[in-house]
Amino acid sequence: MGRLRRAAPWGIRLAVVAVLGMVLLRVGAEPVVEGLRGVTGTAVVVALLLTAAATVLSAWRWTLVSAALGTSLPLPAAVSSYYRSQLLNSVLPGGVTGDVERGLRSTAGSRRGLHGVRVVAWDRAAAQAAQLALLAVVLLVSAGPLRVVGGLLALLGALVGSAVLLRRRIRGAPVGGMGRAAAAVRGDIARIAERPATLTAVVVASVLVTLLHASVFVLAASITGASLDAVRLLPLALVVQAAMTIPVGFGGLGPREGMAALLFAQAGVGASHGVAAAVAYGVLALIAVLPGLIPLVVSWTRPIGHAREAAR
């Protein structure tokens, strides 16, 4: 197991290199140059504003989930921490290091220890669930073969939801570590479900965050000359975003370019346009989270722990 853990980072790097290598062999280096060339000052400003709105909404969602699970988290601290985590996720392999760090930092020094990581896990789960649900809806109403993918996602969501409801109806004491973990998960779900207003706000915030990040990809595709309107670009942007959640890259590098090339080729505008859009998106997304450098530097000089445990 130790050797496997040590080999995992190298496996991630090799996977990224392999994906990028196949893409570049297919389209050449020119789309990469086009993507870099397409980034303008205006596009950077728009990406900064869209990402700032998405970050504030994400941080607000995190405070709502945290409050539902028993810890207070001030919104300014949450925004600062979210920026820092996005930056770390963008430059470190796997795409989750920043989230683990903000979870540990949020309740470090309190009696609840690793509770913050559990809250962050639910925050990310809410984001991913809303992203996949929105993707399923958009694909179902779109034309072409992607509609089948939307149907499969909707079916998967229904199955998962049914399984959760069924597990909640089953009585009996949990046995062993897995049983205690399952009981903890059910307890968390129950506490969040007991707050309909919070649940609604979490869903709305998650959908808006997904649309804001997708808008950055639409912007990147537009400035690199893709001959598709925003309505046709939105489903592609959502699929690319879903591909970026695969933990085998740096900020989605690799799966992002591969998926964009495949989708744009399928849409009839050429794989090279997809790669150019993905490269421009990667640059814009990285620049947009650079404000996270400020809290990152500040965090090096301050003790870990900014959340106060709420009185239940």
Backbone bond lengths (Angstrom), bond angles and torsions (degrees), N, CA, C in turn:
res aa  C-N    CA-C-N  psi(-1)  N-CA   C-N-CA  omega(-1)  CA-C   N-CA-C  phi
1 M - - - 1.460 - - 1.523 111.02 -
2 G 1.335 116.21 -38.59 1.460 119.94 179.63 1.512 111.37 -62.84
3 R 1.343 115.92 -43.39 1.461 119.47 178.73 1.521 110.88 -64.16
4 L 1.333 116.29 -37.55 1.454 120.78 -179.81 1.519 110.76 -63.87
5 R 1.353 116.40 -43.06 1.464 119.76 179.09 1.519 111.11 -64.75
6 R 1.339 116.80 -38.41 1.467 119.33 179.82 1.529 111.41 -70.06
7 A 1.331 116.18 -30.63 1.469 119.95 -178.65 1.523 112.40 -81.19
8 A 1.333 117.84 -19.52 1.465 120.94 -175.25 1.527 113.45 -56.97
9 P 1.353 119.32 -47.07 1.474 118.53 179.42 1.521 112.73 -58.69
10 W 1.344 116.73 -38.97 1.456 119.33 178.66 1.521 110.66 -67.78
11 G 1.327 116.79 -35.01 1.459 119.84 175.82 1.514 111.84 -62.68
12 I 1.331 116.06 -39.57 1.462 120.79 177.95 1.520 110.59 -63.52
13 R 1.325 115.81 -45.61 1.464 119.61 -179.29 1.536 111.04 -63.12
14 L 1.320 116.29 -41.82 1.458 119.59 179.25 1.523 111.67 -65.13
15 A 1.333 116.44 -38.05 1.462 119.92 178.41 1.523 110.92 -63.70
16 V 1.347 116.55 -42.60 1.463 120.47 178.67 1.521 110.48 -62.91
17 V 1.327 116.40 -46.63 1.475 121.03 179.80 1.524 110.56 -60.94
18 A 1.342 116.54 -41.18 1.462 120.59 -178.55 1.533 111.18 -64.04
19 V 1.335 116.31 -45.84 1.466 120.28 -179.73 1.522 110.44 -63.61
20 L 1.339 116.43 -48.62 1.458 119.67 -179.80 1.521 111.43 -63.12
21 G 1.340 116.05 -38.20 1.455 119.47 178.81 1.514 112.10 -61.81
22 M 1.321 117.18 -44.44 1.460 120.49 179.27 1.523 111.39 -64.28
23 V 1.344 116.19 -39.99 1.464 119.71 179.31 1.526 110.66 -64.28
24 L 1.344 116.77 -46.25 1.468 120.28 -178.37 1.523 111.63 -66.77
25 L 1.329 117.27 -34.40 1.459 119.47 175.43 1.521 111.43 -64.01
26 R 1.322 115.06 -31.26 1.473 119.99 -178.66 1.521 111.99 -79.05
27 V 1.335 118.21 -42.47 1.470 120.08 -172.03 1.527 113.57 -113.37
28 G 1.333 118.35 -13.77 1.454 120.35 -177.31 1.523 111.82 84.46
29 A 1.325 115.92 -177.51 1.466 120.93 -176.22 1.521 113.04 -89.37
30 E 1.329 117.71 -14.56 1.464 120.23 -175.60 1.534 113.30 -59.07
31 P 1.344 120.21 -41.67 1.467 119.34 177.90 1.536 113.40 -60.74
32 V 1.332 116.99 -31.76 1.466 119.92 177.11 1.526 109.60 -65.04
33 V 1.335 115.21 -44.15 1.466 119.84 177.84 1.529 110.52 -62.78
34 E 1.320 116.92 -42.56 1.463 121.24 179.07 1.527 111.12 -61.96
35 G 1.323 115.72 -40.25 1.454 119.10 178.73 1.515 112.64 -63.64
36 L 1.325 116.50 -42.99 1.462 120.65 178.18 1.528 110.95 -67.55
37 R 1.327 116.19 -39.02 1.455 120.86 -178.56 1.525 111.78 -68.36
38 G 1.322 116.78 -29.25 1.454 120.06 -176.38 1.513 114.54 -74.07
39 V 1.317 117.82 -15.15 1.473 120.72 -177.87 1.524 109.24 -73.64
40 T 1.319 116.58 117.99 1.460 122.60 -179.55 1.524 110.25 -114.90
41 G 1.331 115.35 167.89 1.461 119.65 178.26 1.515 112.18 -60.99
42 T 1.328 115.95 -40.93 1.470 119.77 179.20 1.522 111.01 -62.49
43 A 1.337 116.30 -43.30 1.462 120.11 179.19 1.522 110.99 -62.94
44 V 1.326 117.23 -38.04 1.463 120.92 178.75 1.525 110.55 -63.66
45 V 1.333 116.98 -43.71 1.469 120.38 -179.95 1.526 110.58 -62.84
46 V 1.336 116.66 -44.36 1.467 120.29 179.71 1.528 110.61 -63.21
47 A 1.335 116.50 -42.79 1.468 120.01 179.04 1.524 111.14 -63.73
48 L 1.327 117.25 -39.14 1.473 120.90 177.55 1.526 110.84 -61.28
49 L 1.339 116.58 -42.79 1.469 120.47 -178.73 1.529 111.15 -68.88
50 L 1.335 116.80 -44.57 1.469 120.08 179.41 1.526 111.00 -62.54
51 T 1.334 116.23 -42.50 1.471 120.10 -179.44 1.517 111.48 -70.25
52 A 1.328 117.00 -34.65 1.468 119.73 177.00 1.527 110.28 -62.52
53 A 1.337 116.75 -44.10 1.465 120.03 177.91 1.524 110.82 -62.61
54 A 1.343 116.19 -42.55 1.467 120.17 178.83 1.518 111.33 -64.43
55 T 1.327 117.15 -37.58 1.465 120.60 -179.01 1.519 111.36 -67.85
56 V 1.336 117.08 -43.06 1.468 120.25 179.03 1.526 110.03 -63.05
57 L 1.334 117.13 -43.47 1.463 120.29 178.76 1.530 111.19 -64.27
58 S 1.328 116.64 -40.40 1.463 120.09 178.36 1.519 111.02 -63.59
59 A 1.335 116.03 -43.89 1.462 120.33 179.01 1.521 110.82 -63.53
60 W 1.331 116.86 -38.68 1.468 120.50 178.02 1.522 110.39 -63.95
61 R 1.330 116.50 -43.07 1.470 119.91 176.32 1.526 110.44 -58.61
62 W 1.318 116.75 -42.51 1.464 121.34 179.32 1.527 111.05 -60.55
63 T 1.328 117.16 -41.69 1.475 119.61 179.25 1.527 110.66 -65.44
64 L 1.342 117.06 -35.32 1.464 120.42 179.31 1.526 111.06 -67.36
65 V 1.335 116.17 -45.76 1.463 120.26 178.56 1.525 110.06 -63.96
66 S 1.324 116.32 -41.34 1.463 120.70 179.89 1.525 111.11 -62.02
67 A 1.339 116.99 -43.66 1.464 120.47 179.19 1.520 111.37 -64.42
68 A 1.342 116.85 -39.37 1.464 120.36 179.51 1.515 111.56 -64.15
69 L 1.339 116.32 -28.93 1.460 120.41 -178.38 1.528 112.61 -100.62
70 G 1.329 116.99 10.20 1.463 119.56 167.41 1.506 118.12 100.87
71 T 1.337 119.19 14.24 1.468 119.74 176.38 1.515 109.80 -129.94
72 S 1.321 116.20 142.66 1.460 120.44 177.77 1.514 109.32 -90.86
73 L 1.321 116.14 142.53 1.453 121.57 -178.55 1.522 107.94 -143.96
74 P 1.320 118.38 107.99 1.476 120.61 -179.16 1.525 110.72 -62.34
75 L 1.332 116.48 140.20 1.458 120.50 -177.24 1.532 112.94 -60.37
76 P 1.336 121.12 -44.49 1.473 119.17 179.03 1.528 112.91 -58.05
77 A 1.332 116.43 -41.97 1.464 119.68 177.75 1.521 110.87 -66.07
78 A 1.334 116.75 -36.63 1.458 120.58 179.72 1.530 110.80 -66.69
79 V 1.337 117.23 -41.12 1.464 120.75 178.92 1.527 109.97 -62.98
80 S 1.322 116.62 -45.87 1.463 121.40 179.23 1.526 110.92 -59.54
81 S 1.330 115.78 -46.26 1.454 120.57 -178.63 1.522 111.15 -67.54
82 Y 1.331 117.09 -35.56 1.465 119.86 -179.63 1.518 111.37 -67.87
83 Y 1.331 116.36 -39.67 1.464 119.53 175.92 1.528 110.33 -60.34
84 R 1.336 115.54 -44.67 1.462 120.21 -179.57 1.526 110.72 -61.94
85 S 1.305 117.18 -43.13 1.464 120.72 -177.40 1.529 110.90 -67.75
86 Q 1.340 117.40 -37.38 1.467 119.93 178.36 1.522 111.27 -64.82
87 L 1.324 116.35 -39.04 1.458 119.91 178.36 1.530 110.44 -64.87
88 L 1.317 116.64 -46.01 1.463 120.05 179.36 1.527 111.20 -63.78
89 N 1.318 116.92 -40.05 1.463 119.97 177.89 1.529 111.90 -62.83
90 S 1.336 116.05 -29.51 1.456 120.58 -176.43 1.521 113.15 -78.90
91 V 1.321 116.87 -26.69 1.467 119.22 -173.63 1.524 113.31 -111.51
92 L 1.326 117.70 -8.75 1.460 120.90 179.59 1.527 110.12 -111.48
93 P 1.327 118.39 147.40 1.472 120.58 -176.89 1.522 112.33 -66.87
94 G 1.330 114.57 147.81 1.456 120.57 176.17 1.513 114.26 98.81
95 G 1.333 117.15 -32.95 1.451 120.96 176.63 1.515 115.98 75.35
96 V 1.340 118.47 15.00 1.465 120.00 179.77 1.533 112.71 -128.69
97 T 1.330 116.83 -5.23 1.467 119.75 -176.60 1.519 111.65 -58.14
98 G 1.329 116.54 -43.02 1.459 120.16 179.95 1.511 112.69 -63.26
99 D 1.338 116.82 -36.95 1.460 120.10 179.30 1.521 111.32 -69.10
100 V 1.320 116.73 -40.12 1.464 119.72 176.67 1.523 109.98 -61.93
101 E 1.325 115.98 -41.61 1.462 120.36 -178.89 1.526 111.52 -64.56
102 R 1.337 117.46 -42.79 1.471 118.34 -179.47 1.528 110.90 -70.17
103 G 1.324 116.81 -30.34 1.452 118.70 176.19 1.516 111.98 -67.74
104 L 1.328 116.64 -44.94 1.468 120.85 178.45 1.520 111.07 -64.29
105 R 1.333 116.14 -41.34 1.458 120.46 -176.99 1.526 112.13 -68.95
106 S 1.335 116.71 -32.40 1.469 120.35 -172.48 1.520 113.38 -65.55
107 T 1.342 117.54 -32.68 1.473 119.23 -179.24 1.517 112.94 -125.09
108 A 1.334 117.49 12.31 1.465 119.47 177.74 1.522 109.99 -63.66
109 G 1.300 115.83 140.26 1.459 120.86 -179.29 1.514 113.32 87.14
110 S 1.349 117.40 -7.69 1.456 119.95 177.37 1.524 109.51 -98.31
111 R 1.298 115.80 176.18 1.458 120.25 -179.41 1.527 112.21 -72.27
112 R 1.325 116.67 -15.28 1.462 119.13 -172.80 1.523 113.24 -94.11
113 G 1.328 117.48 -6.22 1.463 121.63 170.88 1.513 114.70 50.04
114 L 1.339 116.00 -107.04 1.458 122.09 -174.64 1.524 113.67 -79.80
115 H 1.322 117.51 5.52 1.462 120.33 178.90 1.527 110.77 -57.45
116 G 1.336 117.02 -35.68 1.458 120.35 -179.39 1.510 113.12 -61.33
117 V 1.330 117.14 -35.02 1.470 120.66 178.40 1.522 109.60 -66.37
118 R 1.337 116.52 -38.18 1.461 119.90 179.13 1.532 110.64 -65.43
119 V 1.334 116.02 -39.97 1.461 120.08 178.04 1.526 110.27 -62.89
120 V 1.322 116.51 -44.36 1.461 120.59 179.26 1.525 110.60 -63.67
121 A 1.334 117.07 -36.72 1.458 120.16 177.54 1.533 110.75 -60.30
122 W 1.338 116.93 -41.56 1.456 120.58 177.38 1.524 111.23 -69.04
123 D 1.326 116.25 -36.17 1.465 120.16 176.94 1.526 110.16 -60.90
124 R 1.325 116.12 -47.22 1.470 119.91 178.56 1.528 110.99 -66.36
125 A 1.319 116.91 -38.56 1.466 120.08 179.54 1.528 110.53 -62.08
126 A 1.338 116.34 -41.34 1.466 120.12 178.07 1.519 110.63 -62.56
127 A 1.325 116.26 -42.41 1.460 120.56 179.71 1.526 111.10 -63.10
128 Q 1.341 117.04 -46.59 1.456 120.68 -178.03 1.528 111.45 -67.66
129 A 1.334 117.23 -39.36 1.457 120.28 179.82 1.522 111.11 -63.87
130 A 1.340 116.48 -43.93 1.469 120.09 178.70 1.525 110.62 -65.31
131 Q 1.335 116.44 -39.32 1.460 120.40 179.20 1.523 111.37 -61.65
132 L 1.336 116.44 -45.97 1.462 120.14 -179.27 1.529 111.37 -69.46
133 A 1.338 117.04 -36.49 1.462 120.09 178.65 1.527 110.62 -65.51
134 L 1.329 116.48 -44.51 1.459 120.43 177.97 1.529 110.44 -63.78
135 L 1.328 115.62 -41.14 1.462 119.89 178.20 1.524 110.75 -60.18
136 A 1.333 116.67 -43.80 1.469 120.49 179.81 1.521 111.10 -61.34
137 V 1.327 116.86 -43.83 1.469 120.56 -179.22 1.527 110.74 -64.24
138 V 1.342 116.21 -47.19 1.466 120.20 -178.09 1.523 110.95 -63.10
139 L 1.326 116.97 -41.94 1.458 119.75 -179.47 1.528 112.02 -69.12
140 L 1.334 116.37 -34.54 1.464 119.63 179.73 1.522 112.04 -64.70
141 V 1.329 117.21 -33.48 1.468 119.92 -178.70 1.522 112.29 -92.87
142 S 1.337 117.21 -2.74 1.457 120.32 179.35 1.518 110.15 -90.13
143 A 1.320 114.90 165.16 1.464 119.84 178.75 1.525 110.10 -93.74
144 G 1.327 115.64 159.58 1.454 119.29 175.01 1.516 113.10 98.65
145 P 1.318 115.82 -178.29 1.475 121.59 -175.23 1.525 113.45 -66.80
146 L 1.343 118.29 -18.70 1.459 119.39 179.41 1.526 111.83 -65.61
147 R 1.331 116.64 -17.41 1.468 119.63 177.84 1.531 110.72 -62.10
148 V 1.329 116.42 -33.55 1.464 120.25 177.77 1.519 110.41 -63.54
149 V 1.339 116.55 -40.99 1.468 120.39 177.42 1.518 110.30 -61.33
150 G 1.338 116.47 -41.21 1.460 119.95 177.58 1.511 112.16 -60.83
151 G 1.335 116.16 -41.31 1.459 119.85 177.97 1.513 112.37 -63.58
152 L 1.328 116.42 -40.13 1.464 120.31 178.68 1.534 110.97 -65.87
153 L 1.322 116.56 -40.43 1.466 119.56 178.04 1.525 111.04 -64.50
154 A 1.334 116.28 -41.73 1.467 119.74 178.27 1.523 110.94 -62.67
155 L 1.351 116.75 -41.87 1.462 120.70 178.14 1.524 110.73 -63.43
156 L 1.340 115.99 -43.20 1.458 119.66 179.03 1.520 110.74 -62.08
157 G 1.334 117.03 -42.81 1.454 120.51 178.60 1.524 112.12 -61.68
158 A 1.334 116.06 -40.56 1.463 119.98 178.77 1.522 111.07 -64.94
159 L 1.326 116.74 -40.06 1.462 120.47 179.22 1.524 111.38 -65.44
160 V 1.338 116.23 -43.61 1.464 119.96 179.33 1.520 110.52 -64.21
161 G 1.340 116.22 -44.41 1.456 119.50 178.45 1.517 112.63 -61.22
162 S 1.333 116.25 -41.74 1.468 120.40 178.25 1.520 111.17 -63.64
163 A 1.332 116.41 -40.17 1.469 120.11 179.52 1.519 111.08 -63.89
164 V 1.346 116.66 -40.54 1.469 120.25 179.10 1.516 110.82 -64.31
165 L 1.345 116.60 -45.11 1.464 119.99 179.24 1.525 111.23 -63.50
166 L 1.339 116.40 -39.19 1.457 120.12 179.63 1.521 110.80 -65.01
167 R 1.328 116.82 -41.82 1.464 120.26 -179.45 1.531 110.64 -64.83
168 R 1.325 116.72 -33.47 1.468 119.49 179.74 1.521 111.55 -69.08
169 R 1.336 116.83 -26.02 1.462 120.05 -179.06 1.523 112.28 -83.02
170 I 1.342 116.50 -19.02 1.466 120.13 -177.07 1.519 110.11 -77.93
171 R 1.291 117.24 126.91 1.458 122.70 178.24 1.520 110.17 -94.23
172 G 1.302 115.86 164.72 1.449 119.48 177.33 1.508 111.09 129.37
173 A 1.310 116.47 149.75 1.460 121.19 -177.88 1.519 110.14 -79.04
174 P 1.331 117.48 135.78 1.459 120.27 177.79 1.521 111.23 -66.98
175 V 1.312 115.68 147.60 1.454 120.87 -178.50 1.518 108.90 -120.68
176 G 1.334 116.19 130.18 1.457 120.86 175.06 1.508 113.31 74.71
177 G 1.355 114.56 -176.32 1.453 120.37 -177.54 1.513 112.93 -63.35
178 M 1.346 117.62 -42.03 1.455 120.62 179.59 1.522 111.00 -64.14
179 G 1.315 115.73 -37.52 1.455 119.61 178.62 1.515 111.60 -65.59
180 R 1.347 116.23 -41.95 1.473 119.18 178.61 1.525 111.11 -66.11
181 A 1.327 116.09 -37.85 1.465 119.58 177.90 1.529 110.76 -64.43
182 A 1.339 115.85 -42.36 1.463 119.64 178.55 1.521 110.85 -63.63
183 A 1.343 116.28 -39.72 1.459 120.10 178.15 1.522 110.94 -63.64
184 A 1.339 116.49 -39.62 1.467 120.46 178.38 1.523 110.88 -64.14
185 V 1.328 116.39 -41.23 1.464 120.60 178.65 1.526 110.29 -63.10
186 R 1.331 116.00 -46.08 1.465 118.96 179.39 1.519 110.94 -62.71
187 G 1.341 116.66 -37.87 1.458 119.74 178.36 1.517 111.92 -64.57
188 D 1.329 116.78 -41.55 1.468 120.43 178.25 1.520 110.86 -63.17
189 I 1.343 116.07 -44.26 1.460 119.98 179.53 1.521 110.48 -61.38
190 A 1.325 116.33 -41.06 1.463 120.15 -179.92 1.522 110.97 -63.93
191 R 1.345 117.37 -41.93 1.469 119.92 -179.15 1.530 111.79 -65.49
192 I 1.321 116.15 -37.75 1.467 119.21 178.53 1.524 110.14 -72.08
193 A 1.348 117.02 -41.20 1.462 121.21 -178.96 1.527 111.88 -66.21
194 E 1.334 117.26 -24.78 1.453 120.94 178.54 1.526 112.59 -70.69
195 R 1.324 116.64 -8.85 1.463 121.66 179.28 1.532 108.89 -117.98
196 P 1.332 117.78 82.50 1.476 120.08 -177.40 1.526 113.04 -56.82
197 A 1.342 116.76 -39.01 1.465 119.50 -179.90 1.523 110.85 -63.93
198 T 1.335 115.88 -40.94 1.461 120.01 177.83 1.519 111.04 -65.20
199 L 1.326 116.42 -44.14 1.466 120.68 -179.91 1.528 110.50 -60.99
200 T 1.329 116.62 -43.38 1.466 120.32 178.68 1.521 110.95 -62.91
201 A 1.336 116.26 -44.61 1.464 120.18 -179.82 1.521 111.43 -63.37
202 V 1.325 117.15 -38.94 1.461 121.08 178.93 1.530 110.51 -63.51
203 V 1.326 116.86 -43.25 1.462 120.95 179.67 1.522 111.01 -64.89
204 V 1.335 116.63 -47.09 1.470 120.71 -179.16 1.526 110.58 -61.97
205 A 1.336 116.85 -46.02 1.463 120.48 179.49 1.521 110.92 -61.09
206 S 1.328 117.04 -41.32 1.468 120.81 -178.58 1.519 111.47 -65.24
207 V 1.332 117.15 -41.62 1.466 120.86 178.67 1.528 110.56 -64.47
208 L 1.331 116.71 -43.51 1.468 120.30 179.47 1.525 111.23 -64.17
209 V 1.325 116.82 -40.31 1.468 120.41 178.36 1.526 110.24 -61.58
210 T 1.328 116.49 -44.21 1.464 120.21 178.70 1.517 111.38 -60.28
211 L 1.333 117.24 -43.40 1.461 121.39 -179.82 1.523 111.63 -66.68
212 L 1.326 117.16 -37.43 1.462 120.54 179.34 1.528 110.98 -65.63
213 H 1.334 116.82 -44.54 1.475 119.49 177.73 1.529 110.78 -66.65
214 A 1.324 116.96 -37.17 1.459 119.82 176.99 1.524 110.82 -64.53
215 S 1.328 116.60 -33.26 1.469 120.93 178.63 1.520 111.26 -63.50
216 V 1.336 116.96 -32.79 1.461 119.87 177.24 1.529 109.76 -65.81
217 F 1.327 117.15 -38.94 1.469 119.60 177.23 1.526 110.52 -67.35
218 V 1.329 117.10 -41.38 1.464 120.23 176.95 1.529 109.79 -59.10
219 L 1.323 116.39 -41.92 1.463 121.15 176.12 1.524 110.96 -60.33
220 A 1.330 117.10 -45.17 1.463 121.16 -179.38 1.530 110.78 -62.79
221 A 1.316 116.92 -41.31 1.460 119.93 178.58 1.522 111.32 -65.28
222 S 1.329 116.22 -36.76 1.464 120.59 -178.93 1.521 111.60 -66.95
223 I 1.339 116.90 -44.01 1.470 119.17 -176.18 1.515 112.76 -75.22
224 T 1.337 117.31 -12.69 1.469 119.93 177.24 1.526 112.17 -100.51
225 G 1.334 116.34 7.25 1.461 119.82 170.71 1.507 116.92 89.60
226 A 1.324 118.67 17.64 1.467 120.27 177.92 1.529 109.86 -66.94
227 S 1.323 116.84 129.77 1.465 121.14 -175.90 1.523 111.12 -88.87
228 L 1.320 115.61 54.07 1.458 121.94 177.72 1.517 108.37 -131.48
229 D 1.351 116.33 141.45 1.455 118.41 176.86 1.522 110.00 -81.07
230 A 1.340 115.58 172.76 1.461 120.60 -174.93 1.522 112.11 -62.17
231 V 1.334 117.45 -33.68 1.468 120.76 -179.44 1.522 110.62 -64.37
232 R 1.329 117.26 -40.61 1.470 120.49 179.35 1.526 111.54 -79.05
233 L 1.327 117.04 -25.66 1.455 120.04 -179.56 1.528 112.49 -77.87
234 L 1.335 117.49 -29.19 1.465 120.10 -175.04 1.527 113.06 -57.61
235 P 1.351 119.65 -49.17 1.477 117.78 178.54 1.526 112.30 -59.92
236 L 1.336 116.67 -38.87 1.463 119.66 179.35 1.521 110.46 -64.83
237 A 1.333 116.14 -41.17 1.460 119.99 179.68 1.520 111.21 -62.60
238 L 1.318 117.21 -39.91 1.459 120.74 -179.19 1.528 111.54 -68.17
239 V 1.338 116.67 -37.67 1.464 119.47 177.68 1.522 110.33 -67.23
240 V 1.331 116.94 -42.05 1.468 120.28 178.01 1.517 110.34 -61.04
241 Q 1.334 116.84 -42.04 1.465 120.23 177.49 1.516 111.53 -60.36
242 A 1.330 116.33 -41.89 1.465 119.65 178.62 1.524 110.52 -62.86
243 A 1.339 116.94 -39.51 1.469 120.56 179.01 1.522 111.06 -64.46
244 M 1.323 116.88 -32.95 1.458 120.96 -178.29 1.525 113.09 -68.03
245 T 1.332 116.81 -17.13 1.466 119.43 179.24 1.521 111.98 -78.37
246 I 1.338 117.70 -10.03 1.469 120.52 176.03 1.526 108.09 -66.66
247 P 1.330 118.19 121.84 1.473 120.42 -171.83 1.522 114.40 -79.27
248 V 1.345 116.10 61.09 1.466 119.54 179.89 1.524 110.98 -132.75
249 G 1.313 117.24 30.33 1.460 118.18 -178.41 1.505 112.05 -156.47
250 F 1.315 114.76 -173.71 1.452 122.63 176.82 1.521 106.59 -109.68
251 G 1.340 116.66 103.82 1.450 119.30 -176.97 1.515 113.63 63.13
252 G 1.323 117.01 29.79 1.456 120.58 178.71 1.515 113.91 89.12
253 L 1.340 117.78 -0.66 1.459 121.42 -179.82 1.532 110.21 -59.30
254 G 1.304 116.06 130.40 1.457 121.48 -179.14 1.523 110.40 107.60
255 P 1.332 118.46 -77.94 1.468 119.41 175.90 1.524 112.63 -57.66
256 R 1.347 117.08 -34.11 1.469 120.68 179.87 1.532 110.65 -62.09
257 E 1.335 117.03 -50.65 1.460 120.63 -178.44 1.530 111.69 -67.73
258 G 1.330 115.99 -40.89 1.457 119.39 179.72 1.517 112.23 -62.78
259 M 1.332 117.16 -46.38 1.459 120.60 -179.31 1.523 111.36 -67.86
260 A 1.335 116.75 -40.57 1.466 119.52 179.37 1.522 111.09 -62.78
261 A 1.330 116.81 -42.04 1.463 120.15 178.31 1.529 110.62 -60.90
262 L 1.323 116.88 -44.77 1.468 121.43 -179.06 1.523 111.22 -63.93
263 L 1.340 117.11 -45.26 1.464 120.99 -176.25 1.524 112.14 -68.73
264 F 1.329 116.31 -43.05 1.461 119.11 -179.32 1.525 111.03 -67.93
265 A 1.327 116.76 -34.49 1.460 119.61 175.91 1.532 109.91 -65.29
266 Q 1.337 116.15 -42.84 1.461 120.64 179.26 1.535 111.46 -65.63
267 A 1.348 116.19 -30.88 1.463 120.78 179.85 1.523 112.26 -79.48
268 G 1.331 117.39 -6.81 1.455 120.85 175.45 1.508 115.69 89.22
269 V 1.346 118.08 11.25 1.462 120.00 -179.93 1.521 112.03 -107.55
270 G 1.322 117.61 -3.43 1.449 120.98 175.02 1.510 113.95 100.73
271 A 1.331 115.11 138.32 1.465 120.90 -179.59 1.524 111.72 -63.01
272 S 1.335 116.97 -32.58 1.458 119.79 -178.18 1.519 111.70 -62.84
273 H 1.343 117.50 -37.10 1.461 120.57 176.72 1.532 110.86 -64.99
274 G 1.326 116.16 -35.67 1.459 119.84 177.74 1.513 111.63 -65.31
275 V 1.324 116.96 -42.84 1.461 120.70 179.10 1.526 110.46 -65.00
276 A 1.327 117.28 -43.43 1.465 120.75 178.94 1.530 110.55 -60.16
277 A 1.341 116.58 -43.60 1.460 120.49 179.00 1.527 111.10 -63.92
278 A 1.337 116.21 -41.19 1.464 120.48 -179.34 1.527 111.51 -65.72
279 V 1.331 116.40 -39.78 1.464 120.24 179.23 1.531 110.03 -65.82
280 A 1.342 116.21 -46.12 1.465 119.69 178.33 1.531 110.95 -61.48
281 Y 1.330 115.65 -40.03 1.467 119.74 178.10 1.525 111.31 -62.91
282 G 1.333 116.21 -42.41 1.455 119.61 179.16 1.514 112.11 -60.75
283 V 1.345 116.57 -41.76 1.464 120.60 179.25 1.524 110.30 -66.15
284 L 1.339 116.68 -47.35 1.465 120.44 -179.24 1.533 111.24 -62.45
285 A 1.340 116.30 -42.28 1.466 120.07 -179.05 1.516 111.49 -64.54
286 L 1.339 117.02 -38.92 1.457 119.85 179.33 1.529 110.99 -67.90
287 I 1.328 116.62 -45.06 1.466 119.90 178.65 1.532 109.97 -61.16
288 A 1.325 116.39 -38.51 1.459 120.91 -175.84 1.521 113.60 -66.20
289 V 1.343 117.54 -22.60 1.471 119.41 178.87 1.528 112.02 -102.42
290 L 1.328 117.69 5.18 1.463 120.24 178.39 1.533 113.36 -62.98
291 P 1.357 120.24 -24.78 1.464 117.97 171.81 1.531 112.92 -55.41
292 G 1.334 116.71 -19.37 1.459 120.42 176.18 1.512 113.56 -65.13
293 L 1.351 117.32 -13.43 1.463 119.97 176.07 1.523 111.34 -62.34
294 I 1.334 116.47 -34.10 1.470 119.58 -177.50 1.526 111.06 -64.62
295 P 1.346 119.73 -56.09 1.470 118.45 177.59 1.521 112.58 -65.10
296 L 1.344 117.52 -27.02 1.461 119.32 178.79 1.523 110.30 -65.58
297 V 1.326 116.61 -45.53 1.463 120.31 178.81 1.522 110.44 -66.67
298 V 1.337 116.53 -42.43 1.469 120.53 -179.97 1.523 110.73 -62.40
299 S 1.344 116.30 -37.90 1.467 119.71 -177.23 1.521 111.73 -65.43
300 W 1.331 117.65 -23.67 1.463 120.15 178.17 1.527 111.84 -69.67
301 T 1.331 116.02 -20.31 1.468 119.71 -176.40 1.520 112.74 -106.38
302 R 1.349 116.29 -1.80 1.464 119.25 -178.14 1.522 109.70 -119.55
303 P 1.306 118.26 150.98 1.465 120.55 177.00 1.517 111.05 -67.42
304 I 1.309 113.98 149.37 1.467 119.02 178.87 1.515 110.38 -67.37
305 G 1.321 115.41 141.98 1.467 120.61 174.27 1.506 111.58 114.07
306 H 1.352 117.09 107.18 1.457 118.96 177.32 1.522 111.61 -124.94
307 A 1.318 117.68 -6.63 1.466 119.48 -178.82 1.520 110.47 -95.91
308 R 1.300 115.18 140.28 1.463 120.50 176.70 1.512 108.93 -103.06
309 E 1.309 115.11 136.83 1.474 119.26 -179.97 1.522 109.18 -67.69
310 A 1.310 115.42 130.63 1.448 119.92 -179.11 1.528 110.52 -82.70
311 A 1.302 114.17 147.41 1.466 118.99 175.17 1.517 108.30 -75.97
312 R 1.304 115.31 127.33 1.451 119.61 -177.56 1.518 109.83 -86.86
